[in-house]
Amino acid sequence: MKKSDNKVEEFIRVDHAGERGAVKIYEGQLLALNTIVKDEDLKKTIQEMKVHEIEHCQFFEKEIKKRNIKPTKFLPLWDLLGVGLGFGSTLLGKKAAMLCTASVEEVIDKHYLDQINQLGSDEKELKKKIIKFREDEIHHKDIAYQKGASKKGLYSIMDRIIKTGSKIAINISEKI
């Protein structure tokens, strides 16, 4: 196995975990919005963003199968943490729910850009998909700020916690 093959395998494993995690975060947010928090506008926004994440996740699911890559062993934990993060952030209110999206997407934006810069001409299709997915993620981040995401006051702590957790999950998922 070439070093570049190993790198691509890591990219696909971690991107699969990340996109699935995004779906789980939105599922947690929708769970809160369907049970405790009533905000139809926020619910509609999150449902729309979730559609993109499902598309991304399905692409990486197919790549994992096609290339015979083992998904991260941590998927069950990431699922649980994603739903919990989505649910909990939404219970804190619209600003917190949207900050959750903005914080995660800021990490993913940089993460995808790093991958785009490392992928060679032998992975044109994968690179093209990651470029498109990165554009979707940036769009989600922009929507989150338009809908009230804030890093003022205590929200700055929440931003750092979410970003740190996301980076740790990325580092683990690449390898295990």
C-alpha positions as CSV (number, residue, x, y, z in Angstrom):
1,M,0.0,0.0,0.0
2,K,1.4,3.4,-1.0
3,K,1.5,6.2,1.5
4,S,-1.0,8.1,-0.6
5,D,-3.4,5.2,-0.5
6,N,-3.2,5.1,3.3
7,K,-3.9,8.9,3.4
8,V,-6.9,8.5,1.1
9,E,-8.2,5.7,3.4
10,E,-7.9,8.0,6.4
11,F,-9.7,10.8,4.6
12,I,-12.6,8.6,3.6
13,R,-12.8,7.0,7.1
14,V,-12.8,10.4,8.9
15,D,-15.1,12.1,6.4
16,H,-17.6,9.3,6.7
17,A,-17.5,9.6,10.5
18,G,-17.8,13.4,10.3
19,E,-20.7,13.5,7.9
20,R,-22.5,10.8,9.9
21,G,-21.8,12.9,13.0
22,A,-23.3,15.9,11.4
23,V,-26.5,13.9,10.6
24,K,-26.6,12.8,14.2
25,I,-26.2,16.4,15.5
26,Y,-29.1,17.5,13.3
27,E,-31.2,14.5,14.5
28,G,-30.6,15.6,18.1
29,Q,-31.6,19.1,17.3
30,L,-34.7,17.9,15.5
31,L,-35.5,15.7,18.5
32,A,-35.4,18.7,20.8
33,L,-37.4,20.8,18.3
34,N,-40.1,18.0,18.0
35,T,-40.5,17.5,21.7
36,I,-39.5,20.4,23.9
37,V,-38.5,23.4,22.0
38,K,-41.0,24.9,19.6
39,D,-39.4,26.9,16.8
40,E,-40.7,26.0,13.3
41,D,-38.3,28.3,11.5
42,L,-35.3,26.7,13.1
43,K,-36.7,23.3,12.5
44,K,-37.1,24.0,8.8
45,T,-33.5,25.4,8.6
46,I,-32.1,22.3,10.3
47,Q,-34.1,19.9,8.2
48,E,-32.7,21.6,5.0
49,M,-29.1,21.4,6.2
50,K,-29.6,17.8,7.3
51,V,-30.5,16.8,3.7
52,H,-27.0,17.9,2.5
53,E,-25.3,16.0,5.4
54,I,-27.3,12.8,4.4
55,E,-26.1,13.2,0.8
56,H,-22.5,13.6,2.0
57,C,-22.7,10.7,4.4
58,Q,-24.2,8.4,1.7
59,F,-21.3,9.3,-0.7
60,F,-18.7,8.3,1.9
61,E,-20.7,5.2,2.9
62,K,-20.4,4.1,-0.7
63,E,-16.7,4.9,-0.8
64,I,-16.0,2.9,2.3
65,K,-17.7,-0.1,0.8
66,K,-16.3,0.3,-2.7
67,R,-12.7,0.7,-1.4
68,N,-13.1,-1.9,1.4
69,I,-12.2,0.6,4.2
70,K,-13.0,-0.1,7.8
71,P,-15.1,2.7,9.3
72,T,-13.9,4.1,12.6
73,K,-14.5,1.8,15.6
74,F,-15.9,4.9,17.4
75,L,-19.0,5.3,15.2
76,P,-21.4,4.2,18.0
77,L,-19.8,6.8,20.4
78,W,-19.8,9.5,17.8
79,D,-23.5,8.8,17.1
80,L,-24.4,9.1,20.8
81,L,-22.3,12.3,21.3
82,G,-23.7,13.8,18.1
83,V,-27.3,13.3,19.1
84,G,-26.5,14.6,22.6
85,L,-24.7,17.7,21.3
86,G,-27.5,18.5,19.0
87,F,-30.2,18.0,21.6
88,G,-28.3,19.8,24.3
89,S,-27.4,22.8,22.2
90,T,-31.0,23.2,21.0
91,L,-32.3,23.1,24.6
92,L,-30.0,26.1,25.3
93,G,-31.8,28.1,22.6
94,K,-31.6,29.1,19.0
95,K,-28.3,31.0,19.3
96,A,-26.6,27.9,20.9
97,A,-28.1,25.6,18.3
98,M,-26.8,27.7,15.5
99,L,-23.5,28.2,17.2
100,C,-23.2,24.4,17.3
101,T,-23.5,24.3,13.5
102,A,-21.2,27.3,13.0
103,S,-18.5,25.8,15.2
104,V,-18.5,22.4,13.7
105,E,-18.6,23.8,10.1
106,E,-15.6,26.1,10.8
107,V,-13.6,23.0,11.8
108,I,-14.8,21.0,8.8
109,D,-14.1,23.9,6.4
110,K,-10.4,23.8,7.4
111,H,-10.3,20.0,7.5
112,Y,-11.7,19.7,4.0
113,L,-9.4,22.4,2.6
114,D,-6.4,20.4,4.0
115,Q,-7.7,17.3,2.3
116,I,-8.3,19.2,-1.0
117,N,-4.7,20.5,-0.9
118,Q,-3.3,17.0,-0.3
119,L,-5.3,15.0,-2.9
120,G,-3.5,14.3,-6.1
121,S,-4.7,14.0,-9.7
122,D,-5.3,10.2,-9.2
123,E,-8.3,11.1,-7.0
124,K,-10.1,13.7,-9.2
125,E,-13.6,12.5,-8.4
126,L,-13.0,12.3,-4.6
127,K,-11.5,15.8,-4.7
128,K,-14.4,17.2,-6.7
129,K,-16.9,15.8,-4.1
130,I,-14.9,17.1,-1.2
131,I,-14.8,20.6,-2.8
132,K,-18.6,20.5,-3.3
133,F,-19.2,19.2,0.2
134,R,-16.9,22.0,1.6
135,E,-19.0,24.6,-0.2
136,D,-22.2,23.1,1.4
137,E,-20.5,23.3,4.8
138,I,-19.5,26.9,4.4
139,H,-23.1,27.6,3.3
140,H,-24.4,26.0,6.5
141,K,-22.0,28.1,8.6
142,D,-23.2,31.3,6.8
143,I,-26.8,30.3,7.5
144,A,-26.0,29.6,11.2
145,Y,-24.6,33.2,11.6
146,Q,-27.6,34.7,9.7
147,K,-29.9,32.8,12.1
148,G,-28.2,34.1,15.2
149,A,-25.1,32.1,16.0
150,S,-22.9,34.2,18.4
151,K,-19.5,33.8,20.1
152,K,-20.1,36.6,22.6
153,G,-19.9,36.0,26.3
154,L,-20.3,32.4,27.4
155,Y,-21.0,31.3,23.8
156,S,-17.2,31.7,23.2
157,I,-16.6,28.9,25.7
158,M,-19.2,26.7,24.0
159,D,-17.5,27.4,20.6
160,R,-14.1,26.3,22.0
161,I,-15.5,23.1,23.5
162,I,-17.3,22.1,20.3
163,K,-14.3,22.9,18.1
164,T,-11.9,21.0,20.5
165,G,-14.3,18.0,20.6
166,S,-14.6,18.0,16.8
167,K,-10.8,18.1,16.3
168,I,-10.3,15.2,18.8
169,A,-12.9,13.2,16.9
170,I,-11.2,13.9,13.6
171,N,-7.8,12.8,15.0
172,I,-9.2,9.6,16.4
173,S,-11.4,8.7,13.4
174,E,-8.5,9.1,11.0
175,K,-6.5,6.3,12.8
176,I,-8.9,4.0,14.5
